[in-house]
Amino acid sequence: RKRERRKREGEREKERKRERRRKREGEREKEKERRRKREGEREKEKERRKQGEREKERKRGEREREEKEREKEKEREREGERERGREEEEEGRHEEEEEEGRLYMGRK
């Protein structure tokens, strides 16, 4: 009887050990899974930040291009005004010369 009792107790002890091991392994697996999820979240967050940076960079480039285009347009307008000024000046000179020519001719 003692032998049977010891045998049963030994088997119960082995079963408890197996249970504890299974439980530990289950916990370990859960922890691994949680770690994987956290890592995945970190990666997604990093990617979102990168995407945000790329978007900011793109918008900045766009603003700079628009600014350059506005500057070019202003420069073209200024150049047009200078050209008109030169033409008016040229016309004024021609009128003066014609007037002088008439006066000269009138003296003769």
Residue frames as qw, qx, qy, qz and C-alpha x, y, z in Angstrom:
[[0.000, 0.882, 0.471, 0.000, 0.00, 0.00, 0.00],
 [0.308, -0.780, 0.095, 0.536, 2.72, 2.46, 0.93],
 [0.406, -0.127, 0.597, 0.681, 4.38, 1.80, -2.36],
 [0.197, 0.612, 0.668, 0.376, 1.17, 2.48, -4.26],
 [0.146, -0.923, -0.284, 0.213, 0.56, 5.65, -2.30],
 [0.371, -0.600, 0.317, 0.633, 4.11, 6.87, -2.98],
 [0.372, 0.171, 0.695, 0.590, 3.71, 5.95, -6.59],
 [0.086, 0.800, 0.566, 0.181, 0.44, 7.95, -6.84],
 [0.257, -0.886, -0.059, 0.382, 1.99, 10.93, -5.05],
 [0.435, -0.331, 0.496, 0.675, 4.98, 10.80, -7.38],
 [0.285, 0.433, 0.687, 0.510, 2.68, 10.76, -10.39],
 [0.059, -0.910, -0.407, 0.052, 0.65, 13.65, -8.96],
 [0.367, -0.722, 0.171, 0.561, 3.88, 15.60, -8.40],
 [0.398, -0.022, 0.620, 0.676, 4.98, 14.92, -11.97],
 [0.150, 0.690, 0.639, 0.306, 1.58, 16.07, -13.24],
 [0.198, -0.915, -0.194, 0.292, 1.83, 19.30, -11.19],
 [0.409, -0.480, 0.385, 0.674, 5.31, 19.94, -12.63],
 [0.325, 0.296, 0.692, 0.572, 3.98, 19.39, -16.15],
 [0.009, 0.856, 0.514, 0.059, 1.12, 21.80, -15.47],
 [0.299, -0.821, 0.032, 0.485, 3.48, 24.45, -14.11],
 [0.407, -0.208, 0.554, 0.696, 5.76, 24.07, -17.13],
 [0.228, 0.551, 0.684, 0.421, 2.78, 24.36, -19.52],
 [0.123, -0.918, -0.345, 0.154, 1.60, 27.45, -17.70],
 [0.374, -0.652, 0.244, 0.613, 5.08, 29.07, -17.84],
 [0.367, 0.058, 0.655, 0.658, 5.39, 28.28, -21.53],
 [0.111, 0.755, 0.612, 0.209, 1.93, 29.76, -22.14],
 [0.219, -0.901, -0.118, 0.354, 2.94, 32.93, -20.30],
 [0.425, -0.394, 0.454, 0.677, 6.16, 33.08, -22.28],
 [0.301, 0.375, 0.696, 0.533, 4.23, 32.79, -25.55],
 [0.018, -0.892, -0.452, 0.000, 1.78, 35.50, -24.49],
 [0.333, -0.776, 0.111, 0.523, 4.67, 37.78, -23.56],
 [0.413, -0.087, 0.597, 0.683, 6.33, 37.13, -26.95],
 [0.185, 0.636, 0.659, 0.356, 3.07, 37.98, -28.68],
 [0.161, -0.929, -0.249, 0.223, 2.70, 41.21, -26.67],
 [0.410, -0.552, 0.333, 0.645, 6.28, 42.14, -27.52],
 [0.363, 0.212, 0.675, 0.606, 5.64, 41.49, -31.22],
 [0.060, 0.829, 0.538, 0.143, 2.54, 43.68, -31.10],
 [0.277, -0.864, -0.025, 0.419, 4.39, 46.51, -29.37],
 [0.427, -0.292, 0.513, 0.684, 7.18, 46.28, -31.93],
 [0.274, 0.488, 0.688, 0.461, 4.63, 46.35, -34.75],
 [0.072, -0.924, -0.367, 0.079, 2.99, 49.44, -33.25],
 [0.377, -0.694, 0.205, 0.579, 6.36, 51.13, -32.93],
 [0.402, 0.020, 0.634, 0.661, 7.12, 50.39, -36.58],
 [0.152, 0.723, 0.612, 0.283, 3.76, 51.76, -37.68],
 [0.219, -0.914, -0.167, 0.296, 4.29, 54.91, -35.62],
 [0.429, -0.451, 0.402, 0.671, 7.76, 55.35, -37.12],
 [0.322, 0.306, 0.687, 0.575, 6.32, 54.97, -40.61],
 [0.008, 0.873, 0.485, 0.051, 3.56, 57.50, -39.85],
 [0.305, -0.813, 0.068, 0.492, 6.17, 59.99, -38.67],
 [0.416, -0.166, 0.573, 0.687, 8.28, 59.42, -41.79],
 [0.222, 0.584, 0.675, 0.393, 5.21, 59.89, -43.95],
 [0.132, -0.926, -0.296, 0.193, 4.40, 63.12, -42.11],
 [0.380, -0.612, 0.298, 0.626, 7.94, 64.37, -42.67],
 [0.367, 0.139, 0.674, 0.625, 7.77, 63.51, -46.38],
 [0.091, 0.787, 0.585, 0.174, 4.44, 65.35, -46.63],
 [0.242, -0.880, -0.063, 0.404, 5.88, 68.43, -44.88],
 [0.419, -0.353, 0.495, 0.675, 8.89, 68.35, -47.20],
 [0.300, 0.425, 0.703, 0.484, 6.64, 68.08, -50.26],
 [0.022, -0.906, -0.423, 0.016, 4.51, 71.02, -49.13],
 [0.344, -0.748, 0.147, 0.549, 7.61, 73.10, -48.39],
 [0.405, -0.061, 0.619, 0.670, 8.94, 72.38, -51.89],
 [0.180, 0.671, 0.651, 0.306, 5.60, 73.35, -53.35],
 [0.164, -0.927, -0.215, 0.261, 5.56, 76.63, -51.42],
 [0.399, -0.538, 0.359, 0.650, 9.10, 77.41, -52.57],
 [0.347, 0.231, 0.684, 0.598, 8.22, 76.71, -56.21],
 [0.051, 0.837, 0.529, 0.127, 5.14, 78.93, -55.95],
 [0.298, -0.842, -0.006, 0.450, 7.22, 81.68, -54.34],
 [0.409, -0.256, 0.524, 0.701, 9.82, 81.47, -57.14],
 [0.246, 0.510, 0.693, 0.446, 7.04, 81.61, -59.72],
 [0.087, -0.926, -0.349, 0.117, 5.57, 84.72, -58.06],
 [0.375, -0.667, 0.234, 0.600, 9.03, 86.33, -58.04],
 [0.385, 0.063, 0.648, 0.654, 9.49, 85.55, -61.74],
 [0.120, 0.744, 0.613, 0.238, 6.06, 87.02, -62.49],
 [0.216, -0.906, -0.128, 0.340, 6.90, 90.20, -60.56],
 [0.418, -0.428, 0.441, 0.669, 10.22, 90.43, -62.41],
 [0.318, 0.367, 0.689, 0.538, 8.44, 90.05, -65.76],
 [0.010, -0.895, -0.446, -0.019, 6.02, 92.82, -64.75],
 [0.330, -0.790, 0.112, 0.504, 8.90, 95.10, -63.70],
 [0.427, -0.124, 0.593, 0.671, 10.70, 94.34, -66.96],
 [0.217, 0.639, 0.652, 0.347, 7.51, 95.18, -68.88],
 [0.140, -0.941, -0.237, 0.197, 7.21, 98.49, -67.02],
 [0.408, -0.570, 0.344, 0.625, 10.87, 99.31, -67.74],
 [0.388, 0.197, 0.683, 0.586, 10.32, 98.48, -71.41],
 [0.090, 0.831, 0.523, 0.165, 7.24, 100.72, -71.56],
 [0.295, -0.861, -0.009, 0.415, 9.23, 103.46, -69.84],
 [0.429, -0.293, 0.516, 0.681, 11.99, 103.16, -72.45],
 [0.288, 0.482, 0.683, 0.468, 9.46, 103.24, -75.29],
 [0.056, -0.926, -0.368, 0.055, 7.75, 106.33, -73.86],
 [0.379, -0.708, 0.207, 0.558, 11.13, 107.97, -73.38],
 [0.423, 0.009, 0.640, 0.642, 12.06, 107.09, -76.97],
 [0.167, 0.722, 0.607, 0.287, 8.75, 108.51, -78.25],
 [0.219, -0.915, -0.160, 0.298, 9.31, 111.66, -76.21],
 [0.427, -0.462, 0.402, 0.665, 12.76, 112.06, -77.74],
 [0.341, 0.319, 0.679, 0.566, 11.36, 111.65, -81.26],
 [0.020, 0.876, 0.475, 0.074, 8.68, 114.25, -80.58],
 [0.327, -0.809, 0.068, 0.483, 11.31, 116.66, -79.24],
 [0.431, -0.191, 0.556, 0.684, 13.47, 116.12, -82.31],
 [0.240, 0.579, 0.660, 0.415, 10.51, 116.69, -84.63],
 [0.137, -0.932, -0.297, 0.158, 9.59, 119.85, -82.73],
 [0.395, -0.634, 0.284, 0.601, 13.19, 121.07, -82.96],
 [0.411, 0.130, 0.662, 0.613, 13.19, 120.20, -86.62],
 [0.125, 0.795, 0.552, 0.218, 10.04, 122.25, -87.22],
 [0.254, -0.903, -0.063, 0.342, 11.45, 125.17, -85.27],
 [0.465, -0.368, 0.472, 0.652, 14.68, 124.98, -87.25],
 [0.327, 0.381, 0.676, 0.539, 12.81, 124.81, -90.50],
 [0.018, -0.891, -0.454, 0.011, 10.59, 127.67, -89.40],
 [0.341, -0.745, 0.106, 0.563, 13.61, 129.94, -88.86],
 [0.442, -0.072, 0.577, 0.683, 14.89, 129.51, -92.38]]
